[in-house]
Amino acid sequence: MSFNPLNYPICFEKPQRLTDVTSWHEHIPFAFTIMQMLKPKIFIELGTHKGDSYCAFCQAVNVLGLDTACYAVDTWEGDEHSGFYGSEILEELKTYHDSRYMGFSQLIQSLFEEALDYFSDGSIDLIHIDGCHTYNAVKHDFEAWLPKMSQYGVVLFHDINVHEREFGVWKFWEEVAEYYPCFEFKHGYGLGVLAVGAEVPEEVLAFLNMEEQEVVTTTKLYSYLGDKIALGHQLQVGDIQITEINSAMQARDTKINEINSAMQTRDTNITELNSTLQARDTKINEINSAMQTRDTNITELNSTLQARDAQITDINSKLQARDGQIKDLETTIHQNKISIQEKQAQVAQLLSSKSWRWTYLLRLIHSSFFSLKSLRLTAPLKWIHSKILQSKIWRFVVILSKKSPREIWALSNMYLRLYGIRGALVQITKDIDTQQRFDRKTDVQEIANLQMKNVEDEDDWQVYQTQSQKIAEAKKREYNKISPKSTQNNLS
Ligand SMILES: C[S@@+](CC[C@H](N)C(=O)[O-])C[C@H]1O[C@@H](n2cnc3c(N)ncnc32)[C@H](O)[C@@H]1O
């Protein structure tokens, strides 16, 4: 009998459990095949982890409808080669396993050695050794479990083609392959098939005793089928990853959309804020220009104030000057008063003086002049008259009366005619008083006018000065006409 893979179509079955522990995936087609070839009564796996290999054997039992009891032994804690892991690995496997294979399969959480007692010697038809992969561990597992193998017993070794990280299965495989019929697959880290039973089924022997060419073909076939599963899984993983990536991308797209809408909202906010800022800038500019205008106004007002201050200073200095002038005028008035009083005293002295009384005759002659004139005795009288006019007394009278000589002459003639000499003297004295009072009154009135006058500008002051000067000069001229010598001292 020769081995024909087509007699074991289960090798083309699609595995139902493929996890991310992929090291055993390429041997699943042969796991299906050996189950159909051997139809074991008891199958044990030493080292199950996530159960990719173990569940393949169980799937075959289901698919083929075999009467096989299956046992998986593992601490489910891990080792130095597969890495250490937590209890969630067994929990997840249990969930998957129990719902499918609980009827013929058990997961035994224990050390390999502890599980030995649960099995009778010579009871196990098929064992898969995939625990710790050091030479000693593998040798120990094989030697411990070999007595449990039945006369149909077949042992499977995984990782016989791994030559790194202290893997020693390859070495132990070389040793045991010397003593038992065997077959080895190089792909998928290597799988050794060792017929330890004395009466393994013919079909298994046919597989183990293949011709060289058949070995090559069979190896290629199982390698190809294993590859297909591995690639299919990778594709599945890729699909899952793509799905995950797609969902992640969708989530990101959603986030991007959210971010975009948030950015739009922010852009809108920014636009609104910008317009608010622009409005504020406009307001600030308006306020600035208003402030500039006010500054300009303030500057103008300041300069106006400065001009007014200058005017006030100017007016103050003018007022001071006028105050000085008023004081000067008051002094002048006071001096004039004194002068008038002195002159009144002089007049009084004159009137009561002996010389005035002695000149009575002269004044009588003078008053008689007009009556003598009518008698054509004018020549001697003219001489006397001229002497009287040239006399000091006459001039003094003229000065006191402050009348022009012509007026005095006319007046005295009139007074002489009306009142006689004595009455004329009395009247002239009155006139002198009247004139003095008038002069004093005029001076006082001028000073009062000057004090009351609100002189608006320099021109008014000059006009006033000019007028005052003219009046003074007129008075001076008048006095000079009367008595040039005596008035010069008083009015200069
Ligand atoms: C390489 S993994 C098994 C891989 C598994 N056959 C598959 O298809 O992926 C090795 C497992 O053997 C277990 N193991 C190692 N030495 C053990 C021991 N002495 N007793 C019980 N379990 C052990 C570890 O916990 C680990 O889960």
The ligand as a Tripos MOL2 file, in Angstrom:
@<TRIPOS>MOLECULE
LIG
   27    29     1     0     0
SMALL
NO_CHARGES

@<TRIPOS>ATOM
      1 C1          5.0900   26.3990   22.0870 C.3       1 LIG1
      2 S1          3.7730   26.4990   23.1650 S.3       1 LIG1
      3 C2          2.5760   25.4720   22.4600 C.3       1 LIG1
      4 C3          2.1050   25.8900   21.1020 C.3       1 LIG1
      5 C4          0.8520   25.2210   20.6100 C.3       1 LIG1
      6 N1          1.0150   23.8550   20.3910 N.3       1 LIG1
      7 C5          0.3680   25.8600   19.3230 C.2       1 LIG1
      8 O1         -0.2360   25.2200   18.5000 O.co2     1 LIG1
      9 O2          0.5230   27.0780   19.1720 O.co2     1 LIG1
     10 C6          4.3570   25.6760   24.5590 C.3       1 LIG1
     11 C7          3.3750   25.5340   25.7390 C.3       1 LIG1
     12 O3          3.8550   24.5080   26.6150 O.3       1 LIG1
     13 C8          3.5700   24.8660   27.9440 C.3       1 LIG1
     14 N2          4.5430   24.1500   28.7950 N.ar      1 LIG1
     15 C9          5.8530   24.1700   28.6870 C.ar      1 LIG1
     16 N3          6.4020   23.3290   29.5690 N.ar      1 LIG1
     17 C10         5.3900   22.8020   30.2740 C.ar      1 LIG1
     18 C11         5.3130   21.8700   31.3400 C.ar      1 LIG1
     19 N4          6.3810   21.2780   31.8330 N.pl3     1 LIG1
     20 N5          4.0950   21.5320   31.8100 N.ar      1 LIG1
     21 C12         2.9730   22.1030   31.3270 C.ar      1 LIG1
     22 N6          3.0050   23.0020   30.3300 N.ar      1 LIG1
     23 C13         4.2070   23.3310   29.8020 C.ar      1 LIG1
     24 C14         3.7040   26.3450   27.9640 C.3       1 LIG1
     25 O4          2.8670   26.8620   29.0010 O.3       1 LIG1
     26 C15         3.2540   26.7440   26.5800 C.3       1 LIG1
     27 O5          1.9280   27.1600   26.6060 O.3       1 LIG1
@<TRIPOS>BOND
     1     1     2 1
     2     2     3 1
     3     2    10 1
     4     3     4 1
     5     4     5 1
     6     5     6 1
     7     5     7 1
     8     7     8 2
     9     7     9 1
    10    10    11 1
    11    11    12 1
    12    11    26 1
    13    12    13 1
    14    13    14 1
    15    13    24 1
    16    14    15 ar
    17    14    23 ar
    18    15    16 ar
    19    16    17 ar
    20    17    18 ar
    21    17    23 ar
    22    18    19 1
    23    18    20 ar
    24    20    21 ar
    25    21    22 ar
    26    22    23 ar
    27    24    25 1
    28    24    26 1
    29    26    27 1
@<TRIPOS>SUBSTRUCTURE
     1 LIG1         1 GROUP 0 **** ****
